[in-house]
């Protein structure tokens, strides 16, 4: 009986966790014509070339959302450039000072 109760509670929790919500997200347009939003500490910028930039305290992610060309439309798939640059704290073994390092991930085909 206890096992059945736990299964029911787990199912109810999973069902509740799938709830979706819709919010109004105010934006501004900068002097370059890019649309900028700030949501939960993340800065989102979409420029006129459809490049999306997402910035938080540690990382900056750039994603190319350019429109598909004819080949991509016909094949109904394609590849876009995505670049992730993150700063991490690295502890120095001989002192208590920390050094900032930059990790970059670049995906392109």
PAVO-21683 format. One record per residue: residue number from 1; residue in one letter; x, y, z of N, C-alpha, C, O in turn. Coordinates in steps of 0.2 Angstrom, whole numbers. Example, Ala and Ser with C-alpha at 12.3 -4.5 7.8 and 13.67 -1.06 7.14 Angstrom:
BEGIN
1:a:66:-28:39:62:-22:39:66:-16:39:71:-17:42
2:s:64:-11:35:68:-5:36:64:0:39:67:6:40
END
This chain:
BEGIN
1:x:4:-6:0:0:0:0:4:6:0:3:11:-3
2:x:10:6:4:14:12:4:17:13:-3:18:19:-5
3:x:20:8:-6:23:8:-12:18:11:-17:20:15:-21
4:x:12:9:-17:7:12:-22:6:19:-20:5:23:-25
5:x:5:21:-14:5:28:-12:10:33:-15:10:38:-17
6:x:17:30:-14:22:33:-16:22:34:-24:24:39:-27
7:x:20:29:-27:20:29:-35:15:35:-37:16:38:-42
8:x:9:35:-33:4:40:-35:6:47:-34:5:51:-38
9:x:10:48:-28:13:55:-27:18:57:-32:18:62:-34
10:x:22:52:-34:27:53:-39:24:55:-46:26:60:-49
11:x:18:52:-48:15:53:-54:12:60:-53:12:64:-58
12:x:9:62:-48:5:68:-47:11:74:-47:10:79:-50
13:x:17:73:-44:22:78:-44:24:79:-51:26:84:-54
14:x:25:73:-55:27:74:-62:22:77:-66:24:81:-71
15:x:16:76:-65:11:79:-69:11:87:-68:10:91:-72
16:x:11:89:-61:11:96:-60:18:99:-62:17:105:-64
17:x:23:96:-63:30:99:-65:29:100:-72:33:104:-75
18:x:25:98:-76:24:99:-83:20:105:-85:19:106:-91
19:x:18:109:-80:14:114:-81:18:120:-85:24:121:-84
20:x:15:123:-90:18:128:-94:15:135:-92:9:135:-91
21:x:19:140:-93:17:146:-91:19:151:-97:24:150:-100
22:x:15:157:-97:17:162:-102:17:168:-99:13:170:-94
23:x:23:172:-100:24:179:-97:25:184:-103:27:182:-108
24:x:24:190:-101:26:196:-105:33:197:-104:35:198:-98
25:x:37:198:-109:44:199:-108:45:206:-111:46:207:-118
26:x:46:212:-107:48:218:-110:54:218:-114:59:215:-111
27:x:55:222:-119:61:222:-123:63:230:-125:58:234:-124
28:x:69:231:-126:71:237:-129:75:236:-135:77:231:-137
29:x:75:241:-139:79:241:-146:85:246:-145:84:252:-144
30:x:91:243:-146:97:247:-145:98:252:-151:95:251:-156
31:x:104:256:-151:105:260:-156:107:257:-163:107:260:-168
32:x:109:250:-162:111:246:-168:104:243:-171:105:240:-176
33:x:99:244:-168:93:240:-170:92:233:-168:87:230:-170
34:x:96:231:-163:95:224:-160:90:225:-154:90:229:-150
35:x:86:219:-154:81:219:-149:84:215:-143:87:210:-144
36:x:83:218:-137:86:216:-131:81:214:-125:77:218:-124
37:x:81:208:-122:77:206:-117:81:204:-111:87:201:-112
38:x:79:205:-105:82:203:-99:77:199:-95:72:201:-93
39:x:79:192:-94:74:188:-91:78:183:-86:82:180:-88
40:x:76:184:-80:79:179:-74:87:180:-74:90:175:-74
41:x:90:186:-75:97:187:-75:100:185:-82:106:185:-82
42:x:97:183:-87:100:182:-93:98:187:-98:92:190:-98
43:x:103:190:-102:102:195:-107:101:192:-114:106:188:-116
44:x:96:193:-117:95:190:-124:95:196:-129:92:201:-128
45:x:99:195:-134:99:200:-139:98:197:-146:102:192:-148
46:x:94:199:-150:93:197:-157:94:202:-162:90:207:-162
47:x:99:202:-166:100:207:-171:97:206:-178:94:201:-179
48:x:98:211:-182:95:211:-189:97:205:-193:93:203:-198
49:x:103:202:-192:105:196:-195:102:190:-192:105:184:-194
50:x:98:190:-187:95:184:-184:100:180:-180:100:174:-180
51:x:105:184:-177:110:181:-173:107:182:-165:107:188:-163
52:x:106:177:-162:104:177:-155:110:177:-150:114:172:-151
53:x:111:181:-145:116:181:-140:112:181:-134:108:185:-132
54:x:115:176:-130:112:175:-123:118:176:-118:123:172:-119
55:x:117:180:-113:123:182:-108:120:181:-101:115:184:-100
56:x:124:177:-97:123:177:-90:129:179:-86:133:182:-89
57:x:130:177:-80:135:179:-76:142:176:-78:147:179:-77
58:x:141:170:-81:147:166:-83:149:165:-90:154:166:-93
59:x:143:164:-94:144:162:-101:141:167:-106:136:171:-104
60:x:143:167:-112:140:171:-118:139:166:-123:144:162:-125
61:x:133:165:-126:131:160:-131:129:164:-137:124:168:-136
62:x:131:162:-143:129:165:-149:127:160:-154:130:155:-155
63:x:121:161:-156:117:156:-161:115:159:-167:112:165:-167
64:x:117:157:-173:115:159:-179:108:156:-181:107:150:-182
65:x:103:161:-181:96:159:-183:94:161:-190:88:163:-191
66:x:99:162:-194:98:165:-201:93:160:-204:92:154:-203
67:x:89:163:-209:84:160:-213:87:154:-217:92:154:-219
68:x:83:148:-218:86:143:-222:86:144:-229:82:148:-232
69:x:91:142:-232:92:142:-239:88:137:-243:84:133:-240
70:x:88:137:-250:83:133:-253:85:125:-252:81:121:-251
71:x:91:124:-252:93:117:-250:91:115:-243:88:109:-243
72:x:92:119:-238:89:117:-232:82:117:-231:79:112:-228
73:x:78:121:-235:71:120:-235:69:114:-238:64:110:-236
74:x:72:112:-244:70:105:-247:72:99:-243:68:95:-243
75:x:78:100:-239:80:94:-235:76:94:-228:77:89:-225
76:x:73:100:-227:70:101:-220:74:100:-214:72:98:-209
77:x:81:102:-215:86:102:-210:92:106:-212:93:108:-218
78:x:96:107:-207:102:111:-209:107:112:-203:105:109:-197
79:x:112:115:-203:117:117:-198:118:124:-197:118:128:-202
80:x:118:126:-191:119:133:-189:125:134:-184:126:129:-180
81:x:129:139:-184:134:140:-180:132:142:-173:127:146:-172
82:x:135:139:-168:134:140:-161:140:141:-157:145:137:-158
83:x:141:147:-154:148:148:-150:146:149:-143:142:153:-141
84:x:150:146:-138:149:147:-131:155:149:-128:160:145:-129
85:x:156:154:-125:162:157:-121:160:157:-114:155:161:-112
86:x:164:154:-110:162:154:-102:169:156:-99:174:154:-101
87:x:168:160:-93:173:161:-89:172:157:-82:167:156:-80
88:x:178:153:-80:177:149:-74:183:151:-70:188:154:-72
89:x:182:150:-63:187:152:-58:191:145:-57:189:140:-56
90:x:198:146:-58:202:141:-57:207:142:-51:210:147:-50
91:x:207:137:-46:211:138:-40:218:137:-41:220:132:-45
92:x:222:141:-39:230:140:-40:232:136:-34:230:137:-28
93:x:236:131:-35:238:126:-30:243:129:-25:242:127:-19
94:x:247:134:-27:251:137:-22:249:143:-18:253:145:-14
95:x:243:146:-20:241:151:-16:233:151:-16:230:147:-19
96:x:230:156:-13:223:156:-12:220:160:-17:214:161:-18
97:x:224:163:-22:222:168:-27:218:163:-32:221:158:-34
98:x:213:166:-35:210:163:-41:212:166:-48:213:172:-48
99:x:212:162:-53:214:165:-59:208:164:-64:205:158:-64
100:x:206:168:-68:200:168:-73:203:165:-79:208:167:-82
101:x:199:159:-81:201:156:-88:194:157:-92:189:158:-90
102:x:195:157:-99:190:157:-103:190:150:-107:194:148:-110
103:x:184:147:-107:183:141:-111:178:143:-117:173:146:-116
104:x:180:141:-123:176:142:-129:174:136:-132:178:131:-133
105:x:168:135:-134:165:129:-137:162:132:-144:158:136:-144
106:x:165:129:-149:163:132:-156:160:126:-160:164:121:-161
107:x:154:126:-162:151:120:-166:149:123:-173:146:128:-173
108:x:152:120:-178:150:122:-185:152:116:-189:157:112:-189
109:x:147:115:-194:148:109:-199:148:112:-206:149:109:-211
END
